[in-house]
Amino acid sequence: MPLTTYWDPVPTVRAAAGRPLPPWDAPVQDWSAPVPGRWDRRSWRDVPGPFYGADSDTCWTGRAHAPAHVLYGDDHGQEFVYRQPRSVGETHDLIRAAEADPFAGYGADGDLYWTPELVRDWWRERGRVREWAVGAARAWSASASPYEREAALGAREYVAHIDTGLGDCLRGYVFWLAEGRPAGPAEALPRL
């Protein structure tokens, strides 16, 4: 059953900030804190939501920490978020991916920038992202690199997410953006 009620990961991000999150002994950053210009450099492949990748590394480290959420672009390997977190554990996985990025290119402040209109625009253009993911899965599946073959799995998961469930998640997110709270069980979600 698709998740239609939006779950806000930002309180979990803020609660993790300043304390160690295994496997690191050092305190993690507050990824929800805005960094000027970072939002403008996000990947066009990032799904709408608080987390996104922008000017991230080219070392393909994100999937080691958050394989159900992170993929790599073919533009010098920029990492991006293809599925937003839906639990504390998934949020911690994304924080770990962000902490592993030597360029500090992740953000979790997307709620400051996404609007219902921008989410709908992204959804209307999802065919471009889907086409890219299908092509990436095909190319990476045939690669000699074990890292690319593993990333092919993520690309296939991204296509499946677009096809079965992402629309409902985004409807819940649009409600959240418009109302500042998750939809109740009997409330109608907006159209995309």
NUFI-350990 format. One record per residue (C-alpha): x, y, z. Coordinates in nm, 3 decimals, always signed. Layout:
N
<rec x="X" y="Y" z="Z"/>
...
***
This chain:
192
<rec x="+0.000" y="+0.000" z="+0.000"/>
<rec x="+0.150" y="+0.339" z="-0.096"/>
<rec x="+0.243" y="+0.583" z="+0.175"/>
<rec x="+0.024" y="+0.891" z="+0.125"/>
<rec x="+0.059" y="+1.058" z="+0.462"/>
<rec x="+0.375" y="+1.263" z="+0.465"/>
<rec x="+0.632" y="+1.183" z="+0.732"/>
<rec x="+0.859" y="+1.478" z="+0.813"/>
<rec x="+1.227" y="+1.376" z="+0.847"/>
<rec x="+1.352" y="+1.725" z="+0.940"/>
<rec x="+1.301" y="+1.687" z="+1.320"/>
<rec x="+1.512" y="+1.369" z="+1.303"/>
<rec x="+1.783" y="+1.557" z="+1.109"/>
<rec x="+1.787" y="+1.834" z="+1.370"/>
<rec x="+1.790" y="+1.586" z="+1.659"/>
<rec x="+2.094" y="+1.409" z="+1.509"/>
<rec x="+2.289" y="+1.732" z="+1.458"/>
<rec x="+2.576" y="+1.785" z="+1.695"/>
<rec x="+2.596" y="+1.427" z="+1.814"/>
<rec x="+2.779" y="+1.123" z="+1.679"/>
<rec x="+2.587" y="+0.895" z="+1.448"/>
<rec x="+2.764" y="+0.561" z="+1.406"/>
<rec x="+2.993" y="+0.480" z="+1.239"/>
<rec x="+3.136" y="+0.829" z="+1.305"/>
<rec x="+3.264" y="+0.944" z="+1.641"/>
<rec x="+3.244" y="+1.312" z="+1.548"/>
<rec x="+2.918" y="+1.509" z="+1.569"/>
<rec x="+2.717" y="+1.524" z="+1.246"/>
<rec x="+2.607" y="+1.845" z="+1.076"/>
<rec x="+2.259" y="+1.990" z="+1.075"/>
<rec x="+2.180" y="+1.910" z="+0.712"/>
<rec x="+1.854" y="+2.106" z="+0.738"/>
<rec x="+2.044" y="+2.433" z="+0.785"/>
<rec x="+2.036" y="+2.634" z="+0.461"/>
<rec x="+2.366" y="+2.689" z="+0.279"/>
<rec x="+2.350" y="+2.976" z="+0.029"/>
<rec x="+2.349" y="+2.849" z="-0.329"/>
<rec x="+2.333" y="+2.478" z="-0.247"/>
<rec x="+1.966" y="+2.444" z="-0.349"/>
<rec x="+2.040" y="+2.603" z="-0.686"/>
<rec x="+2.301" y="+2.334" z="-0.757"/>
<rec x="+2.079" y="+2.035" z="-0.680"/>
<rec x="+2.043" y="+1.756" z="-0.933"/>
<rec x="+1.741" y="+1.763" z="-1.164"/>
<rec x="+1.698" y="+1.396" z="-1.075"/>
<rec x="+1.632" y="+1.462" z="-0.704"/>
<rec x="+1.275" y="+1.377" z="-0.607"/>
<rec x="+1.088" y="+1.658" z="-0.431"/>
<rec x="+1.131" y="+1.664" z="-0.056"/>
<rec x="+1.368" y="+1.796" z="+0.206"/>
<rec x="+1.673" y="+1.588" z="+0.104"/>
<rec x="+1.867" y="+1.650" z="-0.217"/>
<rec x="+2.217" y="+1.625" z="-0.361"/>
<rec x="+2.404" y="+1.928" z="-0.493"/>
<rec x="+2.771" y="+1.942" z="-0.593"/>
<rec x="+2.828" y="+1.613" z="-0.414"/>
<rec x="+3.132" y="+1.394" z="-0.461"/>
<rec x="+3.218" y="+1.177" z="-0.755"/>
<rec x="+3.332" y="+0.880" z="-0.547"/>
<rec x="+3.001" y="+0.693" z="-0.544"/>
<rec x="+2.987" y="+0.663" z="-0.165"/>
<rec x="+2.619" y="+0.744" z="-0.103"/>
<rec x="+2.474" y="+0.403" z="-0.186"/>
<rec x="+2.707" y="+0.241" z="+0.067"/>
<rec x="+2.506" y="+0.422" z="+0.336"/>
<rec x="+2.162" y="+0.478" z="+0.180"/>
<rec x="+2.107" y="+0.237" z="-0.111"/>
<rec x="+1.729" y="+0.273" z="-0.091"/>
<rec x="+1.759" y="+0.651" z="-0.134"/>
<rec x="+2.073" y="+0.757" z="-0.324"/>
<rec x="+2.179" y="+0.719" z="-0.686"/>
<rec x="+2.455" y="+0.864" z="-0.902"/>
<rec x="+2.417" y="+1.086" z="-1.202"/>
<rec x="+2.620" y="+1.043" z="-1.516"/>
<rec x="+2.740" y="+1.403" z="-1.484"/>
<rec x="+3.067" y="+1.331" z="-1.303"/>
<rec x="+2.890" y="+1.107" z="-1.052"/>
<rec x="+2.689" y="+1.367" z="-0.860"/>
<rec x="+2.481" y="+1.190" z="-0.598"/>
<rec x="+2.110" y="+1.259" z="-0.573"/>
<rec x="+1.811" y="+1.145" z="-0.367"/>
<rec x="+1.563" y="+0.927" z="-0.554"/>
<rec x="+1.347" y="+0.837" z="-0.254"/>
<rec x="+1.282" y="+1.055" z="+0.050"/>
<rec x="+1.310" y="+0.892" z="+0.394"/>
<rec x="+0.999" y="+0.759" z="+0.567"/>
<rec x="+1.140" y="+0.669" z="+0.908"/>
<rec x="+1.406" y="+0.761" z="+1.161"/>
<rec x="+1.631" y="+0.479" z="+1.039"/>
<rec x="+1.602" y="+0.583" z="+0.675"/>
<rec x="+1.674" y="+0.943" z="+0.773"/>
<rec x="+1.986" y="+0.831" z="+0.958"/>
<rec x="+2.094" y="+0.642" z="+0.644"/>
<rec x="+2.066" y="+0.960" z="+0.439"/>
<rec x="+2.253" y="+1.158" z="+0.704"/>
<rec x="+2.532" y="+0.899" z="+0.683"/>
<rec x="+2.542" y="+0.939" z="+0.304"/>
<rec x="+2.561" y="+1.317" z="+0.348"/>
<rec x="+2.835" y="+1.287" z="+0.609"/>
<rec x="+3.039" y="+1.059" z="+0.380"/>
<rec x="+3.033" y="+1.322" z="+0.104"/>
<rec x="+3.364" y="+1.512" z="+0.120"/>
<rec x="+3.211" y="+1.812" z="-0.060"/>
<rec x="+2.920" y="+1.850" z="+0.188"/>
<rec x="+2.692" y="+1.864" z="-0.113"/>
<rec x="+2.375" y="+1.731" z="+0.044"/>
<rec x="+2.092" y="+1.937" z="+0.185"/>
<rec x="+1.783" y="+1.863" z="+0.392"/>
<rec x="+1.634" y="+2.212" z="+0.362"/>
<rec x="+1.425" y="+2.144" z="+0.052"/>
<rec x="+1.103" y="+2.234" z="+0.235"/>
<rec x="+1.219" y="+2.596" z="+0.226"/>
<rec x="+1.221" y="+2.591" z="-0.154"/>
<rec x="+0.970" y="+2.337" z="-0.285"/>
<rec x="+0.621" y="+2.470" z="-0.346"/>
<rec x="+0.313" y="+2.277" z="-0.454"/>
<rec x="+0.358" y="+2.427" z="-0.802"/>
<rec x="+0.723" y="+2.320" z="-0.826"/>
<rec x="+0.636" y="+1.967" z="-0.712"/>
<rec x="+0.366" y="+1.948" z="-0.980"/>
<rec x="+0.612" y="+2.078" z="-1.240"/>
<rec x="+0.864" y="+1.808" z="-1.141"/>
<rec x="+0.592" y="+1.542" z="-1.163"/>
<rec x="+0.486" y="+1.657" z="-1.511"/>
<rec x="+0.849" y="+1.622" z="-1.624"/>
<rec x="+0.906" y="+1.285" z="-1.453"/>
<rec x="+0.930" y="+1.113" z="-1.792"/>
<rec x="+1.272" y="+1.273" z="-1.841"/>
<rec x="+1.396" y="+1.132" z="-1.510"/>
<rec x="+1.239" y="+0.793" z="-1.580"/>
<rec x="+1.398" y="+0.775" z="-1.924"/>
<rec x="+1.736" y="+0.859" z="-1.773"/>
<rec x="+1.695" y="+0.589" z="-1.503"/>
<rec x="+1.595" y="+0.324" z="-1.760"/>
<rec x="+1.902" y="+0.408" z="-1.968"/>
<rec x="+2.132" y="+0.411" z="-1.665"/>
<rec x="+2.001" y="+0.073" z="-1.550"/>
<rec x="+2.060" y="-0.072" z="-1.894"/>
<rec x="+2.414" y="+0.068" z="-1.925"/>
<rec x="+2.522" y="-0.010" z="-1.569"/>
<rec x="+2.382" y="-0.365" z="-1.584"/>
<rec x="+2.620" y="-0.444" z="-1.870"/>
<rec x="+2.922" y="-0.281" z="-1.704"/>
<rec x="+3.233" y="-0.468" z="-1.591"/>
<rec x="+3.235" y="-0.250" z="-1.278"/>
<rec x="+3.068" y="-0.410" z="-0.975"/>
<rec x="+2.981" y="-0.059" z="-0.849"/>
<rec x="+2.792" y="+0.023" z="-1.167"/>
<rec x="+2.615" y="-0.313" z="-1.163"/>
<rec x="+2.505" y="-0.241" z="-0.805"/>
<rec x="+2.391" y="+0.108" z="-0.904"/>
<rec x="+2.181" y="-0.049" z="-1.181"/>
<rec x="+1.966" y="-0.200" z="-0.906"/>
<rec x="+1.907" y="+0.148" z="-0.767"/>
<rec x="+1.816" y="+0.282" z="-1.110"/>
<rec x="+1.560" y="+0.002" z="-1.153"/>
<rec x="+1.422" y="+0.080" z="-0.805"/>
<rec x="+1.390" y="+0.445" z="-0.905"/>
<rec x="+1.185" y="+0.350" z="-1.211"/>
<rec x="+0.963" y="+0.128" z="-0.996"/>
<rec x="+0.922" y="+0.410" z="-0.743"/>
<rec x="+0.816" y="+0.651" z="-1.018"/>
<rec x="+0.571" y="+0.396" z="-1.156"/>
<rec x="+0.420" y="+0.273" z="-0.829"/>
<rec x="+0.403" y="+0.498" z="-0.529"/>
<rec x="+0.594" y="+0.819" z="-0.588"/>
<rec x="+0.285" y="+1.000" z="-0.714"/>
<rec x="+0.099" y="+0.925" z="-0.391"/>
<rec x="+0.402" y="+1.026" z="-0.182"/>
<rec x="+0.419" y="+1.356" z="-0.369"/>
<rec x="+0.047" y="+1.418" z="-0.321"/>
<rec x="+0.107" y="+1.380" z="+0.055"/>
<rec x="+0.406" y="+1.614" z="+0.030"/>
<rec x="+0.203" y="+1.876" z="-0.161"/>
<rec x="-0.057" y="+1.862" z="+0.117"/>
<rec x="+0.222" y="+1.905" z="+0.373"/>
<rec x="+0.365" y="+2.206" z="+0.189"/>
<rec x="+0.024" y="+2.371" z="+0.151"/>
<rec x="-0.111" y="+2.297" z="+0.500"/>
<rec x="+0.202" y="+2.266" z="+0.715"/>
<rec x="+0.090" y="+1.929" z="+0.849"/>
<rec x="+0.030" y="+1.575" z="+0.725"/>
<rec x="-0.310" y="+1.487" z="+0.585"/>
<rec x="-0.553" y="+1.310" z="+0.815"/>
<rec x="-0.692" y="+0.968" z="+0.721"/>
<rec x="-1.019" y="+1.111" z="+0.583"/>
<rec x="-0.871" y="+1.413" z="+0.408"/>
<rec x="-0.847" y="+1.424" z="+0.032"/>
<rec x="-0.500" y="+1.470" z="-0.110"/>
<rec x="-0.440" y="+1.729" z="-0.380"/>
<rec x="-0.392" y="+1.633" z="-0.741"/>
<rec x="-0.060" y="+1.646" z="-0.912"/>
***
